[in-house]
Amino acid sequence: MINPNIFKSYDIRGLWPKDINEKNIDQIAKAIASFLIKNLQKEKLTLVLGRDMRFSSPIIFERIKKVFLSYGTTIYDLGLVPTPTVYFSIFRFNADFGIQISASHNPKEYNGIKIAVKDGKKLIKVGKNTGMNEIKERALNNNFIKAKSSFSGQVIEVWDAVDFEIEAAFSDLKINNLKKLKLIVDPANAMGILYFNKLKEKLPLKIEMINDYLDGSFPAHQADPLQFDLWQDLQKKVVEKKADLGIMIDGDADRIFFVDEKGKIVPATLTTSLILEKIFALKPKSKVLIDIRYILNVKNQVKKLGGILSISPVGHALITKQLNEEKAVFAGESSGHYYFEEIGGGESSIRVVLLILQILSEKNKPFSKLKEEVKTAHESGEINFIREENVSPKEILEKVAKNFTDGEISWLDGLSVSYDRLRFNIRASNTEPLLRLNVEGFDKKEVEEKTKKLINLLLSLGLKKH
């Protein structure tokens, strides 16, 4: 019996071996294969397959490989790679789709399967609105397309996937003349190590890594860049070693945050604001996306640089979809995901690293100074509230909205209310029974006061702080 709850909004994810195990992984793989054969209208598929360093990943990897070979699939075996490497390699090999075995930032007990399909120059991430429900139905009901005995697939081993991805990033972004900057990097014993080992070989940088060996038990700490308290060692080391910047990267290396030379974490919206100068220099007057949570800093920078801004809901699959539909060239998300049109709208953390290094090399100013130059608004930081699962988020948000009828209201993703100098967003999490509050404005004191007022209001409606 398969737990139906493993089929999430953006991927398949659960506890190993409670939810995902050697008994049901073949069913899940056959369901994925059947979905793809039917919807791509192809009997013989091409697959790019990668995995992370979790202890269960090699088992899942080999079982998925075996199932797809039985369907006659040509498999490009990338082995151990970050998730963005899979996205990039789909286009490199003109594959029909890619699968990454990873549970991203989740604790060691978890594992998962991310699926992305190529549609011309676009990437379609398989989620609840793009096929996950069909995969779920097929897996739960053993509703599989039968593999033909006459079919036999093949495995092509790929040893240069990360190298090729990095070379393409250098070329696309016109990276050159980087200074001998000093970096402290914490990849949390996870997949980002592969990127920075390659950068050490390629660039005249002083890169010092902590927690720098692959270990699926995450011995130092969980690889979640949004749990900022986990990264205090990195922040201290940046200051102690007088580094130019620090970098923290999540478990499958598709999210990234930076620390300035003073040991302060740089909000993702300021990272986006900084690199927009390079994005628009390469592609003038193009369109970029930012998610609904925080928009003011980026909005100001886009206007200043003569670009076009569009607002998206939260969620990496939704942002990839909107980027492609609107022909945007880049998207920045406040959770540390960054998306590029060259990868079909998929994430690329290494491209963001290279852009930041290029800017620091050219500007010859400290990171903290550059950060302040693009900052026009203050952000509260995300505040989470627990709701009972039987309580409708919509009902709560409608009650909140009645208190702010004097503002401009949007329901794009949850409730957003905007005033001339301040705005806020409250939205339901896509993955947990939580409501998430974000407040921003041009005056720090006003942001703090509005945040307190909203916290008290949400508590009065029966929510509890997470």
Secondary structure, 3 states (H helix, E strand, C coil): CCCHHHECCCCEEEECCCCCCCCCHHHHHHHHHHHHHHHHCCCCCEEEEEECCCCCHHHHHHHHHHHHHHCCCEEEEEEECCHHHHHHHHHHCCCCEEEEECCCCCCCCEEEEEEEEEECCEEEECCCCCCHHHHHHHHHCCCCCCCCCCCCCEEEECCCHHHHHHHHHHHHHCCCCCCCCEEEEECCCCCHHHHHHHHHHHCCCEEEECCCCCCCCCCCCCCCCCCHHHHHHHHHHHHHCCCCEEEEECCCCCCEEEECCCCCEECHHHHHHHHHHHHHHHCCCCEEEEECCCCHHHHHHHHHHCCEEEEECCCHHHHHHHHHHCCCCEEECCCCCEEEHHHCCEECHHHHHHHHHHHHHHHCCCHHHHHHHCCCCEECCCEEEECCCCCCHHHHHHHHHCCCCCCEEECCCCEEEECCCEEEEEEECCCCCEEEEEEEECCHHHHHHHHHHHHHHHHHCCCEEC
